[in-house]
């Protein structure tokens, strides 16, 4: 009987302990160290006459990281906000003007959680997103006064990439918005529609593995629902919204320097269960300002056979060349995307002038893997970064694309 009572008391004690278990805090000194404000993020204005400091907490809150998420196509999505999962949210922005040392704090609502701000082209305004319970708002602030306001009746979609970019007029923003009209997320079918079937072509590939991939037709429906957006031109002053094209799964978009064209990459079916969305079937096109297709730069299938540490075959890394009205630049692999192949050049940089409707031309061959262009203030002058995987070596070279054989190594 005594033994029975001891066992009962132990069970009761365990139940009480479990019921009372909560998060415990270490000593105050440790909490102060972990919660000490980190160094703010700093971005200089386009004119170089000011900078802003974006403040953020050192640790995400338990409430933030415990929000329900969907793991789809290599992306973790917050379904309530129709946004990517947040691990960092900015809580304050301070603008420092160099002349006169004036400091302006952007006026935000209490406890506001925002995205990284972006300077307008004239360096007088800031645009940023603000997370709210039913979506992601678009805000614009005056960097000289600190006054900030939300663009009314606008919800942006940042599931796949940066959701907005400033236009040259410093009033409008090219944005990816949540499509208008009633929306309802797909519901999990109670009975599967059929088996999950994957096909193989019998190819041998040292493909990488990824997390958070699609796993079923229902995952495909969810991904399409949350990733679909409407490209639009938003007037930040009047709130007017001009839709461009029809809703689609947009992974990137940007205005040409002359703002006559838009460079758009769209994800299309079939989706893949082996790679993230960036390697799904996709097309990159140049549109006119009204959404009409002007030119297709690339139309690619699923890239699910990319070698480990390699790159997909076909055009990639699309961008507008600065200081030209509408010139698109991209690169293509010369080694099949395979870093193990021994070749004299791994990539080739290509370009095409959209306004002249000329054929694409080769700019230069790149000895190692292309790492990007850093553009200078002179036409055709850029800093080319190459990465040698075998030596873990990075080289940055100053060159002129009109005469790429004349080069000056800056960093090696």
URQUI-V201655 format. One record per helix or strand. SS is the DSSP state (H for helix, E for strand). FROM is the first residue (numbers start at 1). LEN is the number of residues. Records with the same first field share a line. If there is no record, write none. Layout:
SS = FROM-LEN + FROM-LEN
//
This chain:
H = 2-19 + 28-7 + 62-4 + 99-3 + 217-11 + 277-3
E = 41-4 + 50-7 + 70-3 + 75-4 + 83-2 + 90-8 + 103-3 + 114-1 + 118-2 + 125-8 + 135-8 + 148-3 + 156-1 + 164-3 + 172-6 + 207-1 + 228-8 + 241-3 + 248-8 + 261-7 + 282-7 + 293-8 + 307-1 + 316-5 + 327-7 + 347-7 + 361-6 + 369-7 + 381-8 + 393-8 + 403-9
//
